[in-house]
Amino acid sequence: MERLERCGRGLRAALAAGRVRRRLPWLLLAIVLLGSVLKDGDLVPETPMRNKRNPLNVYFVKMAWAWTFWLLLPFIAVTTYQFAETKFLYGPTKSALAVLRRLSALLVGTAIWYVCTGLFMYIENLTGTCSTSGKLGEPLRLYATKQECHQDNGIWNGFDISGHCFLLSYCALMIVEEVAVLEGLSIDQNSKLHVVINSLFVSLCFLTMIWVFMFLCTAVYFHDFSQKLLGVLIGLSAWYGTYRYWYLKPFSPGLPLPNIPLSSKKYSYSR
């Protein structure tokens, strides 16, 4: 427990000045630009991360939204309920409604993930052609989708917008926005609730580090520059359109700090 507390305190101290939250969008764009330069210049050494079957990609990135969703769900629920009771003095019913409203941000995120990944697949199928090593004399077959092409051991060449760049950027930005609730939340350090929130906070911080690291690996090993740039721009647009615009409106999931306008945030965390 003491190690967990020290770890949480150190992570909060690192985020206290707000550098991470303010600079993360620019960092992601810089990673795409510099990573593409290194990839195109063949300046990146061979590492296990070049293999798509590496454990981080298989067990984390392939399920990036699931990891983000299931860690954010209890964190948002617990912190929002506590915030509503201590700051607004809500009763159980109003506090529960506040929790449901904030948790709807996860439904919005799920919808964004589903629509965007489906759109990426549609564009790749629409723009692609299949290359196969067919036998001489066999009639040329036309393939409608990437899946059909792969079933015949073919290679599909289409405009493959980087789903990794989109989803990893969106997940990382969403997490750093949601942990901002700690800025206005005061909890007794000796309480069990503090241990629960601190454990979830530390887990979310390490998950964000994994997302940024795998974003870097995608930038230096995979996709063309235009595919990566478009992917991250869509991720940034999804984050900006929700947390910087829609969630400021009355009919929305709202911000993690509902009583502090976004423009006046101090970008700090209470210890």
Salt bridges, closest charged atoms under 4 A:
GLU5 OE2 - ARG9 NH2 3.50
GLU5 OE2 - ARG12 NH2 3.61
GLU5 OE1 - HIS194 NE2 2.88
GLU46 OE1 - ARG50 NE 3.09
GLU124 OE2 - LYS146 NZ 3.16
ASP152 OD2 - ARG141 NH1 2.65
ASP160 OD2 - HIS223 ND1 3.84
GLU177 OE2 - ARG244 NH1 2.72
GLU178 OE1 - ARG102 NH1 2.68
